[in-house]
Amino acid sequence: MKTTLIKTLTALAGFSAISSAQAFEPYNGPYVGIGGGYSHLHREVDTTFTIVEPGVPTLPVPLAPNKKDSIKGTLFAGYGLVFAENWYLGIEANFDTGSTSAAESTVIFTDEISGTPVGTSPFSSETKLKYSYGFSLLPGFLIDENFLVFVRGGYINGRFETADSFSLLFQPDDLLGVNYPSQEKNVSGYRLGFGGEYRPEYLNLRLRLEYYYDRYDSFSSTYDTNFLSPNEFDAISMHTSGDAQTNNVMLSLIYQFRSIFVKE
């Protein structure tokens, strides 16, 4: 009798372990997702402005930070695995749409001797994140069969477009305006975030709500313009630099590639 009871308890324990693993199977394997949400792009811009003329120094331009709120979308695909009972690890590749930010400032030129204003120069700077892509690791924990919490860390690469312009207005009515052609470049960075997922029973779908922060390396743009008479100077050079970052809150729908789900 004692031997039979031990065998019965052992069998029940084994069945319970199998059922638990089966209940978490919907988080194992490949998946794809689509989502959208809020994004805030912020870029601190340092600008220098040089009039190429003997005795005229390089002028720093105190531009306000480039920043703007926008709506963005995301596509992603990944592979997840549950291990050691409730622990989860996923690897994910993503492609995100971009966002735009802009800033403006005005510099006042003064006479070197008298100190009186002799002209003004409105500047504008626009930074556009056209799109980004990258990959992340998602370690997480399954609270139960329907709820997963996770953190995120990974690499990101963004395609940035910068556009800068200025006008020179020398008293009384000498106006010169320059709109530089936009410049594009890819910039690397990192992504950090956290979030949670909810899985309705019997469905191979999950809902994800997450926040992530993207930080990109510093990048710069240089513009040079040469002039002929009747201007009193030979050329103008403008240089902008700064790093960009985004704060994002996203809601996504995930499809898990699985044909059978087991209910406990």
Backbone bond lengths (Angstrom), bond angles and torsions (degrees), N, CA, C in turn:
res aa  C-N    CA-C-N  psi(-1)  N-CA   C-N-CA  omega(-1)  CA-C   N-CA-C  phi
1 M - - - 1.468 - - 1.532 110.92 -
2 K 1.324 115.00 -43.40 1.456 119.47 179.48 1.517 110.93 -63.53
3 T 1.340 116.91 -41.51 1.468 121.10 179.45 1.526 110.71 -64.29
4 T 1.342 116.55 -40.96 1.471 120.79 179.24 1.516 111.44 -63.80
5 L 1.358 117.84 -40.00 1.463 121.89 179.33 1.523 111.47 -64.18
6 I 1.341 115.40 -40.84 1.465 119.91 179.14 1.518 110.52 -63.94
7 K 1.326 117.11 -43.47 1.460 120.96 179.33 1.525 111.49 -62.97
8 T 1.349 114.84 -39.32 1.469 119.31 179.77 1.525 111.41 -64.87
9 L 1.349 116.19 -44.97 1.463 120.22 179.20 1.526 111.48 -63.46
10 T 1.331 116.81 -38.54 1.461 120.97 178.65 1.524 111.18 -64.32
11 A 1.313 116.20 -41.69 1.458 120.45 179.32 1.517 111.49 -65.61
12 L 1.353 116.30 -40.34 1.451 119.80 178.55 1.525 111.65 -65.20
13 A 1.334 116.38 -39.17 1.460 120.51 178.17 1.516 110.66 -63.54
14 G 1.337 117.31 -43.07 1.454 121.09 177.99 1.513 112.16 -63.91
15 F 1.333 117.06 -40.72 1.460 120.89 178.25 1.522 111.08 -64.82
16 S 1.349 116.29 -39.48 1.463 120.38 178.73 1.517 111.11 -63.01
17 A 1.344 117.52 -41.23 1.468 121.15 179.62 1.517 110.87 -65.15
18 I 1.338 116.20 -41.31 1.465 119.94 178.88 1.519 110.55 -64.84
19 S 1.361 117.00 -42.23 1.456 120.19 -179.92 1.513 111.32 -63.59
20 S 1.350 116.15 -39.27 1.463 119.84 179.08 1.517 110.53 -63.63
21 A 1.334 117.24 -43.59 1.456 120.39 179.01 1.512 111.18 -64.14
22 Q 1.347 115.99 -40.10 1.453 119.67 179.38 1.523 111.34 -64.56
23 A 1.360 115.38 -37.97 1.452 118.72 -178.71 1.517 111.87 -63.03
24 F 1.333 117.55 -28.72 1.450 121.91 -178.50 1.523 112.46 -94.72
25 E 1.316 117.73 -0.93 1.457 120.61 -178.20 1.525 114.20 -58.04
26 P 1.348 120.47 -30.60 1.472 119.33 179.59 1.520 114.38 -59.84
27 Y 1.324 118.74 -14.87 1.460 120.73 178.04 1.528 112.22 -94.90
28 N 1.323 117.74 -0.70 1.457 121.54 178.89 1.526 110.42 -95.73
29 G 1.332 115.91 138.54 1.452 119.55 174.01 1.517 113.53 106.58
30 P 1.343 116.12 -175.14 1.470 121.32 -176.44 1.527 112.30 -77.14
31 Y 1.331 115.57 155.19 1.460 121.68 178.25 1.529 109.70 -152.41
32 V 1.326 115.83 160.93 1.462 122.64 174.05 1.524 107.89 -132.37
33 G 1.342 116.46 158.69 1.449 119.13 -178.95 1.514 112.47 -154.01
34 I 1.323 114.93 160.72 1.459 122.94 176.36 1.515 107.74 -141.55
35 G 1.343 116.28 143.79 1.453 118.75 -177.85 1.509 112.65 -161.06
36 G 1.305 115.29 -178.76 1.454 121.87 178.51 1.515 109.99 -161.75
37 G 1.336 116.03 169.72 1.448 118.68 179.47 1.512 113.02 168.05
38 Y 1.326 114.90 -156.92 1.458 123.97 -173.77 1.523 110.93 -95.29
39 S 1.335 115.93 140.53 1.460 120.75 176.65 1.528 109.24 -139.84
40 H 1.325 116.29 138.09 1.461 122.47 176.32 1.525 108.45 -121.29
41 L 1.343 116.15 115.03 1.462 122.11 179.50 1.525 109.23 -97.59
42 H 1.330 116.16 130.57 1.463 122.05 -177.33 1.530 107.86 -134.00
43 R 1.335 116.24 130.54 1.462 120.93 177.25 1.521 110.28 -140.67
44 E 1.323 116.28 121.67 1.460 121.74 173.48 1.533 107.82 -81.72
45 V 1.335 117.03 120.51 1.456 121.68 -173.78 1.529 110.15 -110.90
46 D 1.323 115.95 123.46 1.467 121.90 171.27 1.527 108.06 -102.51
47 T 1.320 116.70 125.82 1.460 121.03 -175.58 1.522 110.41 -126.93
48 T 1.328 116.11 136.69 1.470 121.42 171.36 1.524 108.58 -122.04
49 F 1.311 114.42 144.38 1.460 121.74 -174.43 1.524 107.75 -129.52
50 T 1.320 116.72 124.06 1.460 121.07 -175.70 1.519 110.71 -123.07
51 I 1.334 116.22 124.81 1.464 121.46 169.90 1.522 106.87 -96.36
52 V 1.321 116.10 117.24 1.465 120.65 -176.72 1.524 108.47 -78.82
53 E 1.326 115.20 92.74 1.450 122.87 179.38 1.525 107.19 -156.12
54 P 1.306 118.43 137.42 1.460 119.82 -179.02 1.524 112.23 -53.45
55 G 1.347 115.94 130.00 1.450 121.49 176.90 1.505 115.36 86.36
56 V 1.347 119.16 -1.77 1.463 121.31 179.86 1.524 108.75 -100.97
57 P 1.335 118.34 119.69 1.462 120.47 -176.29 1.527 111.95 -79.83
58 T 1.355 115.59 167.48 1.464 121.91 171.77 1.526 109.17 -71.59
59 L 1.330 116.36 133.64 1.463 120.96 -176.23 1.521 110.13 -108.23
60 P 1.348 118.41 125.67 1.468 119.75 171.49 1.520 109.66 -76.03
61 V 1.311 116.81 140.00 1.459 121.51 -178.92 1.526 108.51 -110.63
62 P 1.334 118.58 113.99 1.470 120.36 -176.33 1.530 111.81 -80.91
63 L 1.323 116.03 77.26 1.460 120.28 178.69 1.529 110.55 -74.61
64 A 1.321 116.27 142.24 1.455 120.56 171.90 1.522 109.11 -68.87
65 P 1.354 117.98 157.35 1.463 119.90 179.78 1.529 111.74 -59.92
66 N 1.327 116.39 142.35 1.457 121.57 170.47 1.516 107.89 -75.05
67 K 1.321 117.89 121.64 1.464 119.21 178.16 1.524 110.04 -156.75
68 K 1.339 115.17 145.17 1.451 120.15 -178.97 1.518 110.06 -167.14
69 D 1.340 116.18 146.32 1.462 122.44 174.66 1.530 109.10 -92.95
70 S 1.339 115.85 146.44 1.457 119.47 -179.87 1.527 109.38 -157.91
71 I 1.321 114.96 172.23 1.460 122.82 175.36 1.524 108.26 -103.74
72 K 1.331 117.14 136.20 1.459 120.66 179.95 1.523 109.78 -133.95
73 G 1.332 115.35 162.56 1.451 121.86 178.13 1.514 110.96 -120.20
74 T 1.331 116.59 164.82 1.455 121.30 -179.82 1.526 110.80 -146.25
75 L 1.324 115.81 143.00 1.463 124.42 170.50 1.518 107.55 -123.84
76 F 1.330 117.69 140.26 1.461 119.12 -178.95 1.524 110.76 -153.22
77 A 1.317 114.94 159.83 1.462 123.01 176.16 1.511 107.65 -145.38
78 G 1.326 116.81 146.91 1.453 119.04 -177.30 1.512 113.04 -160.72
79 Y 1.309 114.33 -174.62 1.467 121.80 178.17 1.525 107.48 -139.86
80 G 1.338 116.35 130.70 1.452 121.45 -178.73 1.514 112.27 -120.26
81 L 1.329 115.38 155.23 1.459 121.33 -178.73 1.523 109.67 -147.83
82 V 1.340 116.30 129.71 1.459 122.26 174.39 1.523 108.64 -95.63
83 F 1.334 116.40 132.76 1.459 120.68 -179.24 1.521 108.85 -142.73
84 A 1.330 116.44 161.68 1.472 122.25 177.92 1.525 110.62 48.68
85 E 1.331 115.06 53.85 1.453 123.60 -179.02 1.528 112.42 69.54
86 N 1.341 119.16 -91.90 1.459 120.15 -170.17 1.521 114.94 -104.49
87 W 1.303 119.50 4.40 1.469 120.95 -178.16 1.521 110.17 -85.10
88 Y 1.331 115.06 147.14 1.470 121.41 -173.91 1.527 109.05 -132.09
89 L 1.339 115.42 145.34 1.458 120.88 173.13 1.523 108.75 -141.11
90 G 1.340 115.97 127.64 1.452 120.74 178.03 1.517 110.98 -127.44
91 I 1.322 115.51 154.12 1.460 121.71 171.53 1.518 106.80 -125.02
92 E 1.346 116.51 136.88 1.452 119.77 -168.23 1.522 111.43 -143.14
93 A 1.328 116.01 138.13 1.462 122.66 172.37 1.523 108.41 -108.68
94 N 1.340 116.73 144.18 1.464 119.43 -175.08 1.525 111.66 -138.78
95 F 1.321 114.98 156.64 1.461 123.61 171.43 1.520 107.16 -135.50
96 D 1.346 117.35 122.73 1.466 122.03 -177.59 1.519 110.28 -118.28
97 T 1.333 116.06 145.09 1.450 120.31 169.03 1.525 109.29 -74.60
98 G 1.337 117.54 171.10 1.452 120.48 -170.07 1.514 115.10 -106.39
99 S 1.337 114.85 -166.96 1.457 123.22 179.40 1.522 108.90 -153.14
100 T 1.344 116.87 170.45 1.461 122.16 -172.82 1.521 110.62 -129.31
101 S 1.341 116.47 146.97 1.457 121.53 172.71 1.520 108.99 -138.75
102 A 1.334 116.95 159.44 1.456 120.75 -177.67 1.526 110.30 -153.09
103 A 1.344 115.31 158.47 1.459 120.96 177.79 1.517 109.13 -152.14
104 E 1.334 115.40 155.97 1.463 121.10 179.06 1.527 109.85 -137.17
105 S 1.330 116.01 154.75 1.459 121.41 177.73 1.521 108.38 -158.45
106 T 1.329 116.15 163.92 1.461 122.11 179.09 1.526 109.97 -132.36
107 V 1.319 115.97 129.54 1.464 122.18 176.78 1.524 108.85 -106.44
108 I 1.338 116.78 136.92 1.465 122.39 178.74 1.527 108.94 -106.39
109 F 1.331 116.71 124.62 1.459 122.13 177.06 1.531 109.47 -90.63
110 T 1.319 115.24 136.92 1.467 119.73 179.82 1.517 110.48 -122.23
111 D 1.322 115.37 156.59 1.453 121.78 175.73 1.528 109.35 -69.08
112 E 1.348 116.16 131.15 1.463 119.65 -175.81 1.532 112.60 -63.73
113 I 1.316 117.89 -26.78 1.474 120.98 -176.77 1.533 111.36 -92.67
114 S 1.316 116.69 -53.74 1.465 119.98 -175.61 1.520 113.21 -86.00
115 G 1.339 116.48 -24.09 1.456 119.60 -176.99 1.505 114.71 79.52
116 T 1.306 118.65 4.80 1.463 121.95 -180.00 1.531 110.02 -81.99
117 P 1.337 118.16 147.30 1.467 121.15 178.77 1.523 111.94 -63.21
118 V 1.315 116.20 134.07 1.465 120.70 177.85 1.526 111.87 -119.18
119 G 1.330 117.01 -7.85 1.457 119.02 -179.65 1.516 111.34 -179.52
120 T 1.312 115.13 164.80 1.463 121.62 176.92 1.522 109.40 -130.40
121 S 1.330 115.10 159.62 1.461 120.09 179.86 1.525 109.82 -144.64
122 P 1.334 118.02 99.32 1.464 120.60 173.50 1.534 110.50 -72.57
123 F 1.326 116.73 131.90 1.453 123.03 177.07 1.521 109.42 -114.26
124 S 1.315 117.34 149.45 1.462 121.76 170.62 1.521 108.59 -138.44
125 S 1.316 115.23 143.85 1.459 121.36 -179.19 1.519 108.75 -137.26
126 E 1.318 116.83 129.88 1.459 121.67 179.75 1.519 109.63 -124.73
127 T 1.317 115.71 133.72 1.464 122.41 176.29 1.516 108.52 -120.36
128 K 1.320 116.50 124.37 1.469 120.87 -179.57 1.527 109.27 -121.18
129 L 1.323 115.82 125.29 1.460 121.60 171.18 1.526 106.94 -91.52
130 K 1.321 117.25 104.59 1.458 120.88 -173.53 1.527 111.60 -73.69
131 Y 1.335 116.71 -42.83 1.467 121.65 176.80 1.523 107.79 -166.23
132 S 1.313 115.82 168.42 1.465 120.98 176.45 1.519 109.06 -147.50
133 Y 1.328 115.22 157.66 1.463 120.73 176.60 1.523 108.20 -148.75
134 G 1.320 116.23 160.91 1.465 119.76 -179.47 1.505 111.26 174.85
135 F 1.333 115.51 -165.77 1.460 120.93 177.75 1.520 108.53 -146.33
136 S 1.342 115.12 154.57 1.457 120.81 -176.18 1.520 110.34 -142.57
137 L 1.341 115.82 155.92 1.451 123.73 166.05 1.521 108.43 -99.18
138 L 1.357 116.05 138.94 1.457 121.51 -177.87 1.530 109.79 -125.45
139 P 1.323 119.04 83.72 1.462 119.77 171.00 1.527 110.04 -74.58
140 G 1.340 116.42 141.06 1.460 118.59 -176.81 1.512 112.72 -154.19
141 F 1.333 114.69 -176.27 1.463 121.92 -178.93 1.518 108.63 -140.42
142 L 1.353 116.32 132.54 1.459 122.12 178.24 1.526 108.94 -88.41
143 I 1.328 115.63 112.98 1.459 120.00 177.55 1.516 110.05 -68.66
144 D 1.320 117.56 -42.59 1.464 124.31 170.24 1.517 107.27 -155.91
145 E 1.340 116.64 -165.21 1.462 119.64 -176.36 1.519 113.37 -65.29
146 N 1.343 117.88 -16.13 1.460 120.94 -172.73 1.520 114.77 -113.78
147 F 1.329 118.15 -11.10 1.461 120.37 -175.47 1.528 111.19 -128.60
148 L 1.340 114.02 129.74 1.461 121.78 177.24 1.524 108.55 -126.38
149 V 1.338 117.37 133.96 1.464 121.92 171.32 1.525 107.69 -115.74
150 F 1.341 116.95 148.11 1.459 120.06 -174.58 1.518 110.72 -152.54
151 V 1.318 115.87 162.64 1.466 123.25 168.32 1.522 106.95 -118.87
152 R 1.332 115.61 163.42 1.463 120.35 -174.30 1.526 110.11 -135.10
153 G 1.321 116.48 141.35 1.450 121.68 172.71 1.511 109.50 -152.31
154 G 1.343 117.02 137.01 1.454 118.16 -177.99 1.505 114.05 -177.82
155 Y 1.331 114.07 -170.78 1.468 124.23 -177.32 1.516 109.52 -99.93
156 I 1.342 116.81 144.79 1.456 121.76 177.62 1.529 108.93 -139.14
157 N 1.337 116.03 145.63 1.453 121.57 177.15 1.525 107.92 -133.47
158 G 1.339 116.52 125.28 1.459 120.54 -176.86 1.514 112.71 -116.08
159 R 1.313 115.78 146.35 1.463 122.37 175.13 1.528 107.86 -97.75
160 F 1.349 116.37 110.68 1.457 121.99 -176.15 1.526 110.87 -105.98
161 E 1.331 115.12 144.22 1.453 122.74 172.44 1.522 107.96 -123.30
162 T 1.327 116.82 128.54 1.466 121.19 178.29 1.519 109.38 -116.96
163 A 1.327 115.81 141.47 1.467 122.33 178.59 1.522 107.82 -138.66
164 D 1.322 116.93 124.14 1.458 122.38 -178.16 1.524 109.88 -127.88
165 S 1.316 116.20 149.67 1.459 121.22 178.87 1.523 109.42 -151.57
166 F 1.337 116.02 160.74 1.452 121.02 176.48 1.524 109.35 -154.41
167 S 1.322 114.89 164.43 1.464 122.43 173.72 1.517 108.16 -132.33
168 L 1.315 115.87 141.41 1.467 121.36 174.48 1.516 108.62 -111.50
169 L 1.316 116.64 121.00 1.444 121.85 179.26 1.526 108.75 -120.07
170 F 1.349 116.12 101.99 1.458 121.19 177.70 1.526 109.28 -97.74
171 Q 1.308 114.45 133.96 1.459 119.59 -177.61 1.527 111.09 -63.29
172 P 1.337 119.53 142.48 1.461 123.41 2.61 1.531 114.58 -88.98
173 D 1.356 118.96 -31.51 1.464 119.03 -173.06 1.521 112.67 -147.81
174 D 1.303 117.38 30.29 1.464 121.79 179.71 1.524 108.32 -92.20
175 L 1.341 117.63 103.61 1.457 123.08 -173.82 1.523 110.71 -113.06
176 L 1.314 115.35 132.67 1.458 121.27 176.51 1.526 107.82 -134.90
177 G 1.329 117.51 123.87 1.461 121.90 179.03 1.512 111.29 -120.12
178 V 1.332 116.60 139.84 1.460 121.93 -179.78 1.528 108.87 -134.03
179 N 1.327 116.27 123.71 1.456 122.70 171.40 1.524 108.08 -110.86
180 Y 1.321 116.89 110.83 1.452 120.40 -177.32 1.521 111.12 -77.17
181 P 1.310 118.20 146.53 1.473 119.80 174.18 1.525 110.34 -64.30
182 S 1.314 115.91 145.66 1.459 120.33 -177.97 1.530 110.48 -67.99
183 Q 1.319 115.71 154.51 1.461 123.09 177.54 1.527 109.33 -123.67
184 E 1.321 116.11 142.00 1.462 121.32 -179.61 1.520 110.00 -122.41
185 K 1.354 115.11 147.11 1.463 120.07 176.65 1.517 109.38 -162.15
186 N 1.331 115.47 153.32 1.462 122.29 175.14 1.523 109.69 -90.74
187 V 1.331 116.41 136.36 1.453 122.68 -176.63 1.523 109.14 -130.70
188 S 1.333 116.60 131.37 1.461 121.95 -179.69 1.522 111.20 -87.78
189 G 1.329 115.76 161.45 1.459 121.01 177.65 1.513 110.71 -171.37
190 Y 1.342 115.64 -161.98 1.457 120.55 -179.97 1.524 109.73 -134.52
191 R 1.334 115.36 159.02 1.467 122.64 -179.64 1.527 109.26 -127.13
192 L 1.339 116.35 132.19 1.459 123.54 175.63 1.523 108.31 -130.03
193 G 1.332 116.74 142.53 1.453 118.25 -179.63 1.512 113.01 -170.52
194 F 1.336 114.91 -177.91 1.461 121.83 177.24 1.525 107.81 -154.34
195 G 1.335 115.96 160.69 1.454 118.76 -179.45 1.506 112.46 -176.44
196 G 1.330 114.93 -171.43 1.457 121.69 179.63 1.509 110.96 -147.10
197 E 1.330 115.64 157.40 1.458 121.79 178.83 1.523 110.21 -130.65
198 Y 1.317 114.93 146.02 1.466 121.78 176.12 1.522 108.67 -123.18
199 R 1.340 116.58 131.81 1.467 121.72 179.15 1.521 109.81 -117.89
200 P 1.352 118.37 114.10 1.463 120.02 173.31 1.531 110.25 -64.13
201 E 1.322 116.77 144.14 1.465 119.97 -178.68 1.530 111.02 -62.50
202 Y 1.320 114.29 147.16 1.471 124.93 177.27 1.523 113.63 69.24
203 L 1.314 119.87 0.68 1.457 121.06 -177.52 1.526 110.64 -110.19
204 N 1.335 115.77 146.41 1.463 119.86 174.54 1.519 110.37 -94.61
205 L 1.338 116.50 37.62 1.455 123.76 177.41 1.527 109.41 -123.72
206 R 1.333 115.34 149.60 1.462 120.66 175.31 1.525 108.71 -137.02
207 L 1.313 116.85 149.05 1.452 123.66 173.42 1.521 108.55 -105.72
208 R 1.329 116.86 131.96 1.461 121.99 -178.99 1.524 109.76 -121.46
209 L 1.325 116.39 132.95 1.459 123.51 171.01 1.520 107.37 -122.49
210 E 1.350 116.96 126.31 1.458 118.63 -176.17 1.517 111.76 -149.47
211 Y 1.315 114.21 159.26 1.463 123.32 170.53 1.525 107.97 -118.54
212 Y 1.350 117.74 137.05 1.462 119.70 171.64 1.524 110.88 -143.69
213 Y 1.313 113.51 151.40 1.461 123.61 -176.58 1.519 108.42 -116.98
214 D 1.340 117.05 125.09 1.461 122.57 177.42 1.525 109.12 -109.66
215 R 1.332 116.16 130.67 1.463 121.09 177.59 1.525 108.18 -124.58
216 Y 1.335 116.52 124.43 1.452 121.89 -177.56 1.526 110.57 -106.45
217 D 1.328 115.30 154.16 1.457 120.98 176.89 1.534 110.03 -65.38
218 S 1.327 115.79 160.66 1.464 120.58 177.54 1.531 110.01 -68.98
219 F 1.325 115.86 141.46 1.460 120.45 176.26 1.528 108.25 -141.12
220 S 1.344 115.99 159.56 1.456 120.52 -172.36 1.522 111.32 -136.41
221 S 1.333 114.55 163.71 1.466 122.49 175.74 1.523 108.18 -137.65
222 T 1.327 117.09 139.79 1.465 122.14 178.96 1.521 109.14 -127.22
223 Y 1.341 116.05 133.12 1.455 122.18 -179.46 1.528 109.09 -126.45
224 D 1.309 115.62 137.12 1.463 120.98 178.22 1.528 109.26 -129.20
225 T 1.330 116.10 135.20 1.461 121.66 178.55 1.521 109.08 -130.51
226 N 1.315 117.48 126.79 1.464 122.45 176.67 1.523 109.74 -102.14
227 F 1.327 116.51 140.91 1.454 122.14 -176.94 1.521 111.06 -121.52
228 L 1.304 115.10 156.26 1.461 122.40 170.86 1.531 107.82 -112.66
229 S 1.284 117.88 176.48 1.466 121.99 176.27 1.530 108.80 -56.72
230 P 1.345 119.63 149.89 1.476 125.81 17.74 1.521 113.75 -96.39
231 N 1.369 121.26 14.91 1.446 120.22 -179.63 1.520 111.16 -65.49
232 E 1.326 114.56 151.48 1.451 120.33 -176.97 1.527 112.35 -87.76
233 F 1.325 117.57 3.20 1.456 120.75 178.77 1.526 108.61 -135.55
234 D 1.309 116.07 163.74 1.458 121.15 -171.84 1.526 113.76 -87.92
235 A 1.333 117.87 -40.83 1.465 120.39 -173.86 1.524 110.14 -158.61
236 I 1.339 115.09 163.57 1.462 122.27 176.68 1.526 107.84 -129.66
237 S 1.316 116.60 136.52 1.456 122.12 177.27 1.529 108.54 -125.34
238 M 1.324 115.78 136.14 1.468 121.38 -179.91 1.521 108.70 -130.63
239 H 1.332 116.15 132.31 1.474 121.25 -177.81 1.524 108.72 -130.87
240 T 1.339 117.21 126.64 1.459 122.15 176.63 1.526 109.05 -121.69
241 S 1.331 116.17 145.36 1.459 120.89 178.22 1.520 109.19 -151.95
242 G 1.330 116.11 159.47 1.460 120.98 178.63 1.518 110.87 157.64
243 D 1.336 116.61 159.61 1.463 120.39 176.92 1.529 109.63 -99.59
244 A 1.321 116.25 159.88 1.461 122.58 -176.98 1.520 109.77 -121.00
245 Q 1.317 115.34 152.43 1.457 121.27 177.51 1.520 109.23 -147.93
246 T 1.313 116.51 151.03 1.455 121.35 177.38 1.523 109.66 -130.63
247 N 1.331 115.59 145.20 1.466 123.74 170.18 1.516 107.29 -113.98
248 N 1.336 116.63 129.71 1.452 120.86 -170.46 1.530 111.18 -133.92
249 V 1.337 115.99 138.04 1.463 122.87 171.70 1.522 106.55 -123.51
250 M 1.339 116.49 118.48 1.462 120.79 -170.78 1.531 111.43 -126.21
251 L 1.329 115.58 143.54 1.458 123.53 172.96 1.522 107.65 -118.43
252 S 1.342 116.80 125.80 1.464 120.39 -172.83 1.520 110.93 -132.93
253 L 1.336 115.21 155.28 1.458 123.82 173.50 1.521 108.31 -112.16
254 I 1.337 116.71 129.39 1.467 122.97 -175.57 1.527 109.68 -115.37
255 Y 1.310 115.63 135.18 1.468 121.73 171.92 1.512 108.77 -108.37
256 Q 1.348 115.75 122.48 1.464 122.14 179.43 1.523 109.22 -95.81
257 F 1.327 117.15 128.67 1.465 121.13 -179.93 1.522 109.15 -78.76
258 R 1.345 114.11 90.30 1.457 120.63 178.43 1.519 107.79 -153.58
259 S 1.343 117.75 139.74 1.463 121.01 -174.73 1.522 113.19 -97.54
260 I 1.358 118.64 -28.14 1.460 121.83 -175.63 1.516 108.82 -128.30
261 F 1.332 115.87 131.88 1.451 121.15 174.72 1.522 108.70 -117.39
262 V 1.293 116.25 141.68 1.455 121.45 -174.53 1.513 109.29 -107.26
263 K 1.277 117.45 129.65 1.459 122.58 175.81 1.516 109.48 -98.61
264 E 1.324 116.32 136.71 1.452 119.09 178.73 1.515 109.96 -73.40
